[in-house]
Amino acid sequence: MTLLTWSHECIIGVQAMDDQHGILMDTLNELRRMIVRGSDRRQVSLQLERLIEFTQMHFQSEEQLLEQHRFPGTAEHRDSHHALLSRLYSALEHVNREEPIHFSSVLEFLPSWYQEHVEQVDQPYGQWLNERGVY
């Protein structure tokens, strides 16, 4: 299992968002470790709930910042956030109902989504906000 690691590509240039991305990365890595170790469903459920809670908080902060500074891609950004949250809630429902869930797909999907989102979707708003004095 390869864990997400902080790299230059992860830096948006807005300190609050960079800090939150780091916490999200740590939370996601811990969930992945728990799944690989074979932690019980209750532990996985609690960690997934933590990930969802922090993800929601981060998305709200990010969207508010983008709206405040009239970032032109805010609507698409919000749509991307909603799509991820839907998938996370679906995974949580499966875990809590004790239905079969393919953790390998979660393990593969989340890191790639995270990395792609930060590097391709978040990077443009970093420059946009920096040009408006937000660091």
Secondary structure, DSSP 8 states (H G I E B T S, - for coil): -------GGG--S-HHHHHHHHHHHHHHHHHHHHHHHT--HHHHHHHHHHHHHHHHHHHHHHHHHHHHTT-TTHHHHHHHHHHHHHHHHHHHHHHHTT----HHHHHHHHHHHHHHIIIIIIHHHHHHHHTTT--
